[in-house]
């Protein structure tokens, strides 16, 4: 039995989502009646771009929406777009993205190092050799697609390229392409690879057009992917409604993480018009089966999508800080800000804690945790409240050591000495 | 609202705006003395197109799949039009109506004054709204005439 809940100020609510596999918490909350249970009459609006979602939430056309975990932080800072006060008290899912290379580029990478077909790190290093050879032969730069300038996918692709010594701003070209168009662009040869959420990696692999060389899980185990975000002013005007939505999403995410419900979720997504793809394509990754190569059997990937376990829904402040660090690393953010203060303004762990208490759900007692220090082996016999959190390159992101983390990276545009003046206490 | 004779006309680009809405916008822009840049283009060309065309204003369908690409292009060049979302008071209400009722998002170069921006948005909303009202009334009138014709035919 949880603590008493606030009354709902607004019952008719319009929420936006993008047609991706990980819009499942919204679809499930709607179709399984979790929104109704909270006294909410929710209409879901299928949106076509992240910019549209940002604008509509910012202007109050939508009450709230699914957003990339980095988006509310970027909006608060005005990075690569207008400055808007967004907040999130709920992470919708972990993992779920992958990097796919065209068949031709994959062949070149594997010809350079056969291990590249099995190791994301080896693939990154082999790709760097391919890029250097291309440059020597005066060939055009390789082109990669991501979904939004401040997307998790952009930071993941850049991280992976950086691990192999490739400078994403100088050695390749990164363009923004809507997720449903990625496969067509790969097919036409307009791009050589991309980083995107499901089902668009599986679609390319099943069509024999590409190979997955790295998953988001492999780049940073159990990192946040999408959040439920609203504008700060909306949150202050409708605190009871905000909590009711989070309660519904919390129940939907718990339902989704029961393995027996995953196929049902895939049916909801494909049959109720949330994603225009075949059931099998969506069900594969959702059921923990990942097809990385057209010519090899699918692999078990039980954590490809995580919706609830490992305290997945908790908005960890250090994860918001990681996004800010990446914005500095890649030159999207230049003016020095207090990284911890911005994270605290946007990610709201206390709100999550209050809602969890209302439902009697356990949640972390701390707001930050170290990343990069827990391997799957270390956690084998423990309860599922914490998951593995390793980075592909073995680096650590210690609590309060954002600048030290940034200093570990050779490829970085961050001005550490300037940042140190604003972040003395946390680094 | 028309710019002075000596001022270079503003140049606008429409992206992803369907023919119904561009029918409404074209005469409006013409009356305001705003030049319309060549209309349709393939999405991947947005990177080149904006650098070549250098528009002052971009009207983009709120639901255009090209939005995120456009966002990337303009975020890498502050001299290009930037999205107008962050506003208070009347401008916020106008922007909300523009996005929510007319399905248009606006990108504006920072040389466009706030007063001109507010006027431009209000005129666009008013014009598109009037256009819809007239169209609705014509449809009602036609439906009424058809009903009368049917009645006459029956009796």
Interface residues (C-beta under 8 A of the other chain):
Chain A: X47 X48 X49 X50 X51 X52 X54 X55 X56 X58 X59 X60 X61 X80 X81 X82 X83 X84 X147 X148 X149 X175 X176 X177 X178 X180 X181 X185 X190
Chain B: X43 X44 X47 X62 X63 X64 X65 X66 X67 X68 X69 X70 X71 X72 X75 X76 X82 X83 X84 X85 X86 X92 X95 X96 X99 X100 X105
